[in-house]
Amino acid sequence: MRITINQIREMKQKGEKITMLTAYDYSTAKIVDEAGIPLILVGDSLGMVVLGYESTIPVTIEDMLHHTKAVVRGTKTAMVIGDMPFMTYHLSVEQALKNAARFIQEAGAQAIKLEGGITVAEKVRRLVECGIPVMGHIGLTPQSVLQFGGHRAQGKTPEAAIKILEDAKALEQAGAFSIVLETVPAPLATLITQKISIPTIGIGAGIGCDGQVQVINDILGSFTDFVPKHAKQYAKISDITRQAVTDYYNEVKAGSFPTDKQSLFIDEAVLAELK
């Protein structure tokens, strides 16, 4: 059985920390699921770490559906959350409903995530009324990076902090089952966590959140363009991969790969007849 939104809410009530990771393909999702991670986000961060874009903005809904389907196929227990990309829910409630439904109906996701607070609250309300679980996302919202002038921390002034708190309350009232808080001051994230009844999932928002999310490529060290300040590298897969590829290259060039162990053979009599 898959994790449900009720179980996620109960984790907050019990004071149990919530762990979320991103995944973008079948094999990675399978590993994350088997490790017991309850929430897997198919994030539009795939635009940078998988597709090589400079931001999340070029990511299309077809990109997201393609990768969400793969992650769903690789999981049995985790709740899979599809990230709605840029301008797929901004135009109207109808647009939001249509595209969110594709994540649930076509891709098999159990929930969707979208960015924004008060400005998207009505859309969140309608999605929830139609049976689609919604995870909110406030603070640094990468789809607004052009407006922010880069990936800058949010909520550092009193006015900005009040706005983020109001956004969180608006999402809670609209029916979101949880909220991602990205790159906001830790004391503010802790305050928001205390003031709302739904779980907060932090990324660069300190230890006071109900849970944490990281991009799996960051914690594995497989994405080498840069390491976000909020990320901890638990491995350096890029170094291991680079060495393996180099070893393979050298062995092929030297004629030492493949060996008999990696080769197939037929009966000598059969071979003789072919000659």
N, C-alpha and C positions, 0 to 999 in steps of 0.2 A: 504494500500500500504506500502511496506517495504521501509526503508531508502535506498537511493542510494549513490554511491560513489560521484556523483555530488553534492548531498546535503552536504556530509561531507566536500568536498572541499570548498563549499560556506560558511560553518560555519567558516572556517579559514579566508576567505576573509572578512567576516562581523565582525570578532573579537569575535565570539560566542564560548565559551568554549565547548569542546567535552567530553562527559562522556562515558567511556567504562567499563564494568564489565565482569568477567568470569561467566560462568554457565556450569554445566555439566549434568543436568537432566531436565526432563520435568517440574516438579512442580516449581523448582527454576527459570528456564527460564521464565515461565509464570509470576511469580511475578516481575522479573526484567523488562520484556517487558511491563507489565501493569504500571510500575513506570515511563515509558517514556525514559528509557536508550536507546540511538540510536544504540549503537554498543555492541554486545555480542560476546565475544571471548570464544570459546570452547578450552581452553588452554591445552597444554600438561602438565601443572601444575597439572592436574588431577592425574598424576602419583603419586604425593606426597599426595595431600589433599583428594583424593578419593580412590586410589588403594594402598596406603601405601608404595610406593617405596621410596628410599632415594633420588632419582633425577628423572628428566624427561627422562633419557636415555632409560630405559626399555620399555617405552610406545610404542605400536605398532600402525600401521595405522588402524588395525581392532578395537583396543580400541577407537581410535579417531573417526572413522566413527560411531561406536555404540553410543557414547555419543553425537556426532553432530546431528544425526538423532533425538534423544530425545529432544534436545534443539530446533531444527527446529519445531518439532511438538508442542512445548510449546509457540511459538512466532508467532506474526502476523505483527508487525511493525518493530522491530529491524533488522538491518543487522546482520546475523550470520556469523562469521568468523571461519573457521576451521584451527586449528594449525597443520601444517605438522610436524610429529615427526622425531626423529633422524634417519638419513640415508635413508629417503624416497625421497630425492630430490638432494642428494649430488653426486651421481654417474654420472649422465648425464642429459642433457636437456630432453631426451626422458623419463627417469625415473620421472623427475619432472612433466612433462606434464601428464603422465599416472596417477600418484598418486594424483595430484591436481584435475584432472578431476573427480576422484572418490568422492572427497568432494562435488563437484558441482552436479554431475549427480546422485550419489547414496545417499548421505547424505542430499542434498538439501541446502547446504551452499551457501551464496551469494558471498563469497570471501575466500581466504586462507591467512595464515600468514606463513612466513618462516624467518629463522634467517640468518644473514650475510649481507655484503655490497657488495664491489667490487667483491668478489669471487662468488657471486650468481647473479650478475647483468644480465648476459646473459640469465640465466634461467628465471629471472623475466621478461625480455624483451619478450621472447618467450611465456611465460604464458599469458602476457597481449595481445600480438598479436593474441593469440588463444581465446581471450574473457574471460579470467579468471582474475578478479580483485585481486591484490596482496597488502597485507600490509607487509612492511618490519619490521625488528627488529634488532637493533644494540646496541652497548654498552655491557652490561653484557648479553651474550646469553647463557641461561642455558644448552643448548645442548653441549656447549663447556666447561662445568664446569671442566672437567678433565684436559683440556689443561690450563685453567686459574689457576688451583690449588685451586679451591673452588669458592664460590660466592663472588667475589671481585669486588669492584668498578673499573670502567674502565674510561680511558681518563684523568687520573690525571697528566700525564707528557705531555710536549708539543708535543712530537712525537705521543703519543697515542691519544691526542686530535685532532691533524691534521688528523690522520687515520680515526677517527670516523666521522669527518666532510666530508672527502672524500667519505666514505661509504654512508653517507646520500645523497650526491650529485649524486653518482652513481645510487642509488635506484630511486631517483627522475628522472634522465635521462632515466632510464630503464622503467619507466611508473608506478611505485608503486603509489597507491593513498594516502598512509599515511605511517608513520614510527613510530614504538614503540622505544623509547629511554629508556633503562633500566639502572639504577644505574650509571649514569654519573653525574659529577659535574653540579650543577644548572646553573652556568654562561655559561658553554659549551652548555648545552641543550637550553638555551635561544638564544645563538648565532646561533646555527644550525636552530632553529625555524625561526629566522629572515632571514637566508640566503637561505632557500629553500621555494618553493611555495606550497608544499604539507603539510598537517597537521602533526604535531608531537604529539604523545601520550606518556606522561611520566609515568614512574613508578620508584620512587626514583630518579627523575631527576628535581625536583623543580617546581615552579609555572609558570615558563616562557614558558612551552610547550603549544601547542594549546589545549591539552586535557589531561586527566588522565585515567589510568586503574589500577584497583586493583583486586586481587583474592577475590571473594566474601566470601570465607571461612575465610579470614583474617579480613575483615571488620565486619563480623558477629560474630567473636570470636568462631567459631565452630571448627577450627583447633587448637589443643592445643599443638602440638609438639614445636612450637616456634612462635614468633610474629616478622615478618620482620620489620626492622627499618623504612621502608617507609610506613608501614601500620598504619591506625588508626582504632581501634575497636569501631564501632558505636553501637555494642551490644555485649552481652556475652551469645550467644546461648548455649555454652557448659554448663554453670552453670544452665540455665533454663532446658536444656535437662536432665542433671544429676539429678536435683531435681524431675523432672517429672517421670523419670525412678525409682528413689528411692521410691517416693510416690506410684507408681503402685506396686512395689515389696512388700512394706509393707502392702498395702490393700489386695492384693491377699493372702499373708501369714496369715493375720488376719481374712480372710473370709468376709471382708466388700466390696469386689468387685468381681463380678458385683452385682448391686442392681436391683430391679424390673425395674428401668428405662432403664437398658441395656439388659433386657431379653425379650423373646417372650413367649406368653402364648396361650393355646388352650382352647376351651370350656370344662368345667368340665365333661359334658356328654360324650364327645369324649374320654376324659381321662379315664372315668369310664369303657367304653367299652374295652379299651386296657387292663385294669386290669383284 
